[in-house]
Each structure stands twice: as structure tokens, then as C-alpha cells.
């Protein structure tokens, strides 16, 4: 989803340099998740992005992600 944030900003998709995910709690089978991804910083050759995964019904945080890409 972080790549979609880049593409929606008319940036090239780039190549992953670093990717990490922190899992806070399990998502129940059949639950719907809301995913929010954003560009933290967009430079000439690097992009720094984050994502947040939340349970739609409860709003509880399921996981967070950090993604660094070379453009």
C-alpha cells in the first residue's frame, strides 16, 4: 500500500531498500481492515513511507509499517 501512495503522488514505484512491520495484535478471521499509508518524506532519490492497519469495527491498531524506497 505504501507504493500506491507513491504512485498516487505521480512518483515512480521505486525499489525497496528497507521494509519493516510491527504487529500489535492479531486480526480476527473475516474482519475488515482499514489501511492508511502516507509519504513521510519524498526526496529526489529516496522515499520514506509509513502504513497503519486498523480493525474497521473497533478502530484498534493491528500493525504499523515503515518502508524506504529508492526512486
C-alpha positions, -999 to 999 in steps of 0.1 A, spaced: 0 0 0 29 23 5 38 20 -32 2 31 -40 8 63 -20 38 70 -42 21 62 -75 -9 84 -64 16 112 -60 28 107 -96 61 93 -84 77 62 -98 71 30 -77 108 27 -69 127 -3 -54 125 -13 -17 156 -5 4 141 -13 38 107 -27 49 96 -34 85 63 -43 101 54 -42 138 24 -64 147 4 -51 177 -24 -77 178 -39 -104 156 -67 -95 131 -97 -118 135 -105 -140 106 -132 -123 84 -126 -89 99 -122 -58 76 -90 -38 80 -85 -1 72 -51 7 58 -37 43 58 -4 49 40 14 81 37 45 97 24 66 110 53 93 124 30 98 124 -7 133 133 -19 150 132 -53 161 96 -50 145 83 -18 110 80 -4 101 74 33 67 59 38 45 46 66 14 25 69 -11 18 97 -35 -12 98 -67 -8 119 -97 -30 126 -126 -13 109 -151 -21 136 -131 -14 167 -105 10 154 -78 -10 172 -43 -8 158 -33 -41 142 1 -33 127 23 -5 116 48 -5 88 78 15 76 90 14 40 120 32 25 123 31 -13 149 42 -38 133 61 -67 
